[in-house]
């Protein structure tokens, strides 16, 4: 998946999240130009992993 595809995908996902998570994802979505594609995609991965862990009931301890 290219960066443009990922960017478009995120806009659709944000619509289906709870308000807090949606806000966090939209803030991340809006920061692509500021962060650059590499750092931006790294942060998308971190966000996705945190959401997955939260979904299965594991809280990060760091």
C-alpha positions in Angstrom: 0.0 0.0 0.0 1.4 3.4 -1.0 1.4 6.5 1.2 -1.5 8.0 -0.8 -3.6 4.8 -0.4 -2.8 4.7 3.3 -3.8 8.4 3.7 -7.1 7.8 1.9 -7.7 4.6 4.0 -7.2 6.5 7.3 -9.8 9.1 6.4 -12.4 6.2 6.1 -11.3 4.5 9.2 -11.6 7.7 11.3 -15.3 7.9 10.6 -15.8 4.5 12.3 -13.9 5.1 15.5 -15.1 6.4 18.9 -14.8 10.2 19.2 -11.5 10.3 21.1 -9.8 7.8 18.8 -11.2 9.5 15.8 -9.8 12.9 16.9 -6.4 11.3 17.5 -6.4 9.7 14.1 -7.6 12.9 12.4 -4.8 14.9 14.1 -2.3 12.3 12.8 -3.9 12.3 9.4 -3.5 16.1 9.2 0.2 16.0 10.2 1.5 14.2 7.1 3.0 17.3 5.6 4.6 18.4 8.9 6.1 15.0 9.7 7.0 13.7 6.3 5.9 10.3 4.9 8.3 8.1 6.8 7.7 9.5 10.3 4.0 9.8 9.5 3.6 6.2 8.5 5.6 5.1 11.6 3.1 7.0 13.8 0.2 5.4 11.9 1.7 2.0 12.7 2.1 2.9 16.4 -1.5 4.2 16.5 -2.8 1.0 14.9 -0.9 -1.2 17.3 -2.2 0.8 20.3 -5.7 0.5 19.1 -5.3 -3.3 18.5 -3.9 -3.8 22.0 -6.7 -1.7 23.5 -9.2 -3.7 21.6 -7.9 -7.0 23.0 -7.6 -5.6 26.5 -3.9 -5.0 26.9 -2.8 -1.6 28.1 0.7 -0.4 27.3 2.9 0.1 30.4 5.5 2.4 29.1 
